[in-house]
Amino acid sequence: MIDHARDLASVQGATERLLTAVGTLDNAAVTEQSRLPGWTRGHILAHLARNADALVNVFEGRPMYASAEAREADIERDAPRPLDAQLADVRESAARFQRTAAEPADWSRTVELRNGVTDSASRVPFRRWVEVELHHVDLGVGYELEDLPAEFVEREIGFLAERFAGHPDVPPTRLTDGTRAWDTGREADGPAVTVTGGRADLLGWLAGRRDGSALKVTGGALPALPPL
């Protein structure tokens, strides 16, 4: 069962870790290339701030973003700002998200996200947690997939396995770290491919942060995953 209050606390902790790490940078470092193609660290920080505001919109029943073009334009506008402006924006937008989430609400209601995706309101805090944790790694400031909280890694593997479940372009696949298994891809009587590895490597591959070369694959080739 999803515990949205616990997830909100996890989001806050993850945000503080990110702000502490980014606070050690300088203006030049913010303009440097991140681990995401085409994005500087400033792009990531701008995205995190605008994503927090977008999730406030979701909670309050408005469209998450005015449009895909507006989303991209806002990120491009905010990416070149100096470090102090970036830190203040991430901190203040995160606080707005937490304040809105603290208001009495029906957490079982269905909300609409981007591109027509819907989900339970109770899972929005976890989605925000994903944004903060993975983009902290993307910043390339010494925080790696191996540093992510164990609970987060297990849940995000399950979340992404669920996301690719039934996808016609992903063969029936079983993921395992040797102690737990997750099934994903097209439905079949049994998994055609088994992918084995450490949880950080499994998550990295599922989330498009690693190429899967550290994983062991039996029953076929490593599946090509569609973009998130």
C-alpha positions as CSV (number, residue, x, y, z in Angstrom):
1,M,0.0,0.0,0.0
2,I,1.3,3.4,-0.9
3,D,2.1,5.7,2.0
4,H,2.0,9.2,0.5
5,A,3.0,10.9,3.8
6,R,6.1,8.7,4.1
7,D,6.9,9.4,0.5
8,L,6.5,13.2,1.0
9,A,9.1,12.9,3.9
10,S,11.4,11.0,1.6
11,V,11.0,13.7,-1.1
12,Q,12.0,16.4,1.4
13,G,15.0,14.4,2.5
14,A,16.1,13.8,-1.1
15,T,15.6,17.5,-1.9
16,E,17.8,18.6,1.0
17,R,20.6,16.2,-0.1
18,L,20.4,17.6,-3.6
19,L,20.5,21.2,-2.4
20,T,23.4,20.5,-0.1
21,A,25.4,18.9,-2.9
22,V,24.6,21.7,-5.4
23,G,25.4,24.3,-2.8
24,T,29.1,23.3,-3.1
25,L,29.2,24.3,-6.8
26,D,29.9,27.7,-8.3
27,N,28.3,29.6,-11.2
28,A,30.7,28.1,-13.7
29,A,29.8,24.5,-12.6
30,V,26.1,25.1,-13.1
31,T,26.7,25.9,-16.7
32,E,28.7,22.7,-17.4
33,Q,27.3,19.7,-19.2
34,S,25.3,17.3,-17.0
35,R,25.0,13.6,-17.7
36,L,21.9,14.2,-19.7
37,P,22.6,14.8,-23.4
38,G,22.0,18.5,-24.3
39,W,21.4,19.6,-20.8
40,T,23.6,21.6,-18.4
41,R,23.3,21.3,-14.7
42,G,21.3,24.5,-14.9
43,H,18.8,22.7,-17.2
44,I,18.3,20.0,-14.6
45,L,17.8,22.4,-11.7
46,A,15.4,24.5,-13.8
47,H,13.5,21.3,-14.7
48,L,13.3,20.2,-11.0
49,A,11.8,23.6,-10.0
50,R,9.3,23.7,-12.8
51,N,8.4,20.0,-12.2
52,A,7.5,20.9,-8.6
53,D,5.2,23.7,-9.7
54,A,3.7,21.4,-12.4
55,L,2.8,18.8,-9.7
56,V,1.2,21.6,-7.7
57,N,-1.0,22.1,-10.8
58,V,-1.8,18.4,-10.8
59,F,-2.8,18.4,-7.2
60,E,-5.0,21.5,-7.8
61,G,-6.7,20.0,-10.8
62,R,-5.0,22.1,-13.5
63,P,-3.1,20.8,-16.5
64,M,0.4,19.8,-15.5
65,Y,2.0,22.1,-18.1
66,A,0.4,24.6,-20.4
67,S,1.9,22.7,-23.3
68,A,5.0,20.7,-24.2
69,E,6.4,23.8,-25.8
70,A,5.9,25.9,-22.8
71,R,7.5,23.3,-20.6
72,E,10.6,23.3,-22.8
73,A,10.7,27.1,-23.0
74,D,10.5,27.5,-19.2
75,I,13.5,25.2,-18.8
76,E,15.5,27.0,-21.4
77,R,14.7,30.3,-19.9
78,D,15.7,29.3,-16.4
79,A,18.8,27.2,-17.1
80,P,21.4,30.0,-17.5
81,R,20.7,31.5,-14.1
82,P,23.4,31.8,-11.5
83,L,23.8,29.3,-8.6
84,D,22.0,31.3,-5.9
85,A,18.9,31.8,-8.1
86,Q,18.8,28.1,-9.0
87,L,19.1,27.1,-5.4
88,A,16.4,29.5,-4.3
89,D,14.0,28.4,-7.0
90,V,14.5,24.6,-6.3
91,R,14.1,25.3,-2.6
92,E,11.0,27.5,-2.9
93,S,9.2,25.4,-5.5
94,A,9.9,22.3,-3.4
95,A,8.3,24.1,-0.4
96,R,5.2,25.0,-2.5
97,F,4.9,21.3,-3.5
98,Q,5.1,20.2,0.2
99,R,2.6,22.9,1.3
100,T,0.1,21.9,-1.3
101,A,0.5,18.2,-0.6
102,A,-0.1,18.9,3.1
103,E,-3.6,20.2,2.5
104,P,-6.5,17.9,3.2
105,A,-7.3,15.9,0.0
106,D,-8.7,12.7,-1.4
107,W,-5.5,10.8,-2.0
108,S,-7.5,8.0,-3.8
109,R,-8.6,10.3,-6.6
110,T,-7.2,9.9,-10.1
111,V,-5.1,12.8,-11.4
112,E,-3.8,13.6,-14.9
113,L,-0.1,14.0,-15.6
114,R,1.6,14.7,-18.9
115,N,0.6,13.2,-22.3
116,G,-2.7,11.9,-20.9
117,V,-1.1,9.7,-18.3
118,T,-3.3,9.2,-15.2
119,D,-2.4,7.9,-11.8
120,S,-3.6,7.9,-8.2
121,A,-2.9,11.1,-6.4
122,S,-1.2,9.0,-3.7
123,R,1.5,8.0,-6.1
124,V,2.4,11.6,-7.1
125,P,4.8,12.0,-4.1
126,F,6.7,8.9,-5.2
127,R,6.9,10.3,-8.8
128,R,8.4,13.5,-7.4
129,W,10.9,11.4,-5.4
130,V,12.0,9.7,-8.6
131,E,12.6,13.1,-10.2
132,V,14.7,14.4,-7.4
133,E,16.8,11.2,-6.9
134,L,17.5,10.4,-10.5
135,H,18.3,14.0,-11.5
136,H,20.6,14.3,-8.5
137,V,22.6,11.4,-10.1
138,D,22.3,13.1,-13.5
139,L,24.0,16.3,-12.1
140,G,27.3,14.4,-12.0
141,V,28.3,15.8,-8.6
142,G,29.4,12.6,-6.9
143,Y,25.9,11.1,-6.1
144,E,25.6,7.7,-7.9
145,L,23.0,5.1,-8.4
146,E,24.7,3.0,-5.7
147,D,24.1,5.9,-3.3
148,L,20.3,5.9,-3.7
149,P,18.2,4.7,-0.7
150,A,17.5,1.0,-0.9
151,E,13.8,1.4,-0.5
152,F,13.7,3.8,-3.4
153,V,15.8,1.6,-5.7
154,E,13.5,-1.4,-5.1
155,R,10.3,0.5,-5.6
156,E,11.6,2.3,-8.7
157,I,12.7,-1.0,-10.3
158,G,9.2,-2.3,-9.7
159,F,7.6,0.9,-11.0
160,L,9.6,0.8,-14.2
161,A,9.0,-3.0,-14.7
162,E,5.3,-2.2,-14.4
163,R,5.6,0.6,-16.9
164,F,7.2,-1.7,-19.5
165,A,4.8,-4.6,-18.7
166,G,2.7,-5.5,-21.7
167,H,4.7,-3.2,-24.1
168,P,4.6,-4.9,-27.5
169,D,8.2,-4.0,-28.3
170,V,9.7,-5.5,-25.1
171,P,10.0,-9.3,-25.0
172,P,8.9,-11.2,-22.0
173,T,11.6,-10.5,-19.5
174,R,12.4,-11.4,-15.9
175,L,14.7,-9.1,-13.9
176,T,16.4,-10.4,-10.8
177,D,19.1,-9.4,-8.4
178,G,19.4,-13.0,-7.1
179,T,17.0,-12.4,-4.3
180,R,13.9,-10.9,-5.9
181,A,12.4,-11.0,-9.4
182,W,10.3,-8.7,-11.4
183,D,8.5,-9.5,-14.7
184,T,8.1,-7.1,-17.5
185,G,7.5,-6.9,-21.3
186,R,5.0,-8.7,-23.3
187,E,2.8,-11.4,-21.7
188,A,3.9,-15.0,-22.1
189,D,3.7,-18.3,-20.4
190,G,7.3,-17.9,-19.2
191,P,10.0,-15.3,-19.4
192,A,12.0,-15.5,-22.7
193,V,14.9,-13.5,-21.3
194,T,16.3,-13.3,-17.8
195,V,18.4,-10.2,-16.8
196,T,20.5,-10.6,-13.7
197,G,22.5,-8.0,-11.9
198,G,22.9,-5.7,-8.9
199,R,20.0,-3.4,-8.2
200,A,21.9,-0.2,-9.1
201,D,22.7,-1.7,-12.5
202,L,19.1,-3.0,-13.1
203,L,17.7,0.5,-12.2
204,G,20.3,2.2,-14.3
205,W,19.4,0.2,-17.3
206,L,15.6,0.5,-16.8
207,A,15.9,4.2,-16.3
208,G,18.1,4.8,-19.3
209,R,21.1,5.8,-17.1
210,R,23.3,2.7,-17.9
211,D,23.7,0.6,-21.0
212,G,23.2,-2.7,-19.3
213,S,26.7,-4.0,-20.0
214,A,27.2,-5.0,-16.4
215,L,24.1,-7.2,-16.5
216,K,24.0,-10.9,-17.2
217,V,21.5,-11.9,-19.8
218,T,20.2,-15.5,-20.5
219,G,17.6,-16.7,-23.0
220,G,18.4,-14.0,-25.6
221,A,19.8,-10.6,-26.1
222,L,19.4,-7.7,-23.6
223,P,16.0,-6.1,-24.6
224,A,16.0,-2.7,-26.2
225,L,13.8,-0.5,-24.0
226,P,11.6,2.3,-25.3
227,P,12.4,5.8,-24.1
228,L,10.7,6.9,-20.8
